[in-house]
Amino acid sequence: MSGDTEADAHRELVERVVRRLVRELDLSCDPDDLRAWGHQGVLEAKARFDPARGVRFSTFAYYRVRGAVLDVAHARMLRVE
């Protein structure tokens, strides 16, 4: 997988997670900020991924991206209250 294709695949993953969470949880955070945190989740997934565990990278990255986005959304909701 080339660098551009890999970046596009991750961009798609992050976009899908952000859109879904904004829609389902009615998040009031800026989607661009959430995308940036989602990309941080991808970087964390790349650093921590262990193929020996029998999980596909896309699945592992999905949960890391989702967790990163939810963490920042939760933190911002707490600050607003």
The 8 nearest C-alpha neighbors of each residue, nearest first, counted from 0:
[[1, 5, 4, 2, 3, 6, 8, 7],
 [0, 2, 4, 3, 5, 6, 7, 8],
 [1, 3, 5, 4, 6, 0, 7, 8],
 [4, 2, 6, 5, 1, 7, 0, 8],
 [3, 5, 7, 1, 6, 2, 8, 0],
 [4, 6, 2, 8, 3, 7, 1, 0],
 [7, 5, 3, 9, 8, 4, 10, 2],
 [8, 6, 10, 4, 5, 9, 3, 11],
 [9, 7, 5, 11, 6, 10, 4, 12],
 [8, 10, 12, 6, 11, 7, 13, 5],
 [9, 11, 7, 13, 12, 8, 6, 14],
 [12, 10, 14, 8, 9, 13, 15, 7],
 [13, 11, 9, 15, 10, 14, 16, 8],
 [12, 14, 10, 16, 15, 11, 37, 17],
 [13, 15, 11, 17, 12, 16, 18, 10],
 [14, 16, 12, 18, 13, 17, 11, 19],
 [17, 15, 13, 19, 14, 18, 20, 12],
 [18, 16, 14, 20, 19, 15, 21, 13],
 [19, 17, 21, 15, 16, 20, 14, 22],
 [18, 20, 22, 16, 17, 21, 23, 15],
 [19, 21, 23, 17, 22, 24, 18, 16],
 [20, 22, 26, 25, 18, 19, 24, 23],
 [23, 21, 19, 20, 25, 24, 18, 26],
 [24, 22, 20, 25, 21, 19, 26, 18],
 [23, 25, 26, 20, 21, 22, 19, 27],
 [26, 24, 21, 22, 23, 27, 20, 28],
 [27, 25, 21, 24, 28, 20, 72, 22],
 [26, 28, 25, 29, 21, 72, 30, 76],
 [29, 27, 26, 30, 72, 33, 32, 75],
 [28, 30, 32, 31, 33, 27, 26, 34],
 [31, 29, 33, 32, 34, 28, 17, 21],
 [32, 30, 34, 33, 29, 35, 28, 36],
 [33, 31, 35, 29, 30, 34, 36, 28],
 [32, 34, 30, 36, 31, 35, 68, 37],
 [35, 33, 37, 31, 32, 36, 30, 13],
 [34, 36, 32, 38, 37, 33, 31, 39],
 [37, 35, 39, 33, 38, 34, 68, 67],
 [36, 38, 64, 34, 40, 39, 35, 13],
 [37, 39, 41, 35, 40, 36, 34, 42],
 [38, 40, 36, 42, 37, 41, 43, 35],
 [39, 41, 64, 37, 43, 63, 38, 42],
 [42, 40, 44, 38, 39, 43, 60, 64],
 [41, 43, 39, 45, 44, 40, 46, 38],
 [44, 42, 40, 46, 41, 45, 47, 39],
 [43, 45, 41, 47, 60, 42, 46, 48],
 [46, 44, 42, 43, 48, 47, 41, 60],
 [45, 47, 43, 44, 48, 42, 41, 49],
 [48, 46, 44, 45, 43, 49, 42, 59],
 [49, 47, 45, 44, 46, 50, 56, 59],
 [48, 50, 51, 52, 47, 54, 53, 56],
 [51, 49, 52, 53, 48, 54, 55, 56],
 [50, 52, 49, 53, 54, 48, 55, 56],
 [51, 53, 50, 54, 49, 48, 55, 59],
 [54, 52, 51, 50, 55, 49, 56, 59],
 [55, 53, 52, 56, 50, 59, 58, 51],
 [54, 56, 58, 57, 59, 53, 50, 60],
 [55, 57, 59, 58, 60, 54, 48, 50],
 [56, 58, 60, 55, 59, 61, 12, 54],
 [59, 57, 61, 56, 55, 60, 62, 54],
 [58, 60, 56, 61, 57, 62, 55, 63],
 [61, 59, 63, 57, 44, 62, 58, 41],
 [62, 60, 58, 64, 59, 63, 57, 65],
 [61, 63, 65, 60, 64, 59, 66, 58],
 [64, 62, 60, 40, 66, 65, 61, 44],
 [65, 63, 40, 37, 67, 61, 66, 62],
 [64, 66, 62, 68, 63, 67, 61, 69],
 [65, 67, 63, 69, 64, 68, 62, 70],
 [66, 68, 64, 70, 40, 65, 69, 37],
 [69, 67, 65, 71, 70, 66, 37, 33],
 [68, 70, 72, 66, 71, 67, 73, 65],
 [71, 69, 67, 73, 68, 72, 66, 74],
 [70, 72, 74, 73, 68, 69, 75, 67],
 [73, 71, 69, 75, 74, 70, 68, 76],
 [72, 74, 76, 70, 71, 75, 69, 77],
 [73, 75, 71, 77, 72, 76, 70, 78],
 [76, 74, 78, 72, 77, 73, 71, 79],
 [77, 75, 73, 79, 78, 74, 72, 80],
 [76, 78, 74, 75, 80, 79, 73, 72],
 [77, 79, 75, 76, 80, 74, 73, 72],
 [80, 78, 76, 77, 75, 74, 73, 27],
 [79, 77, 78, 76, 75, 74, 73, 72]]
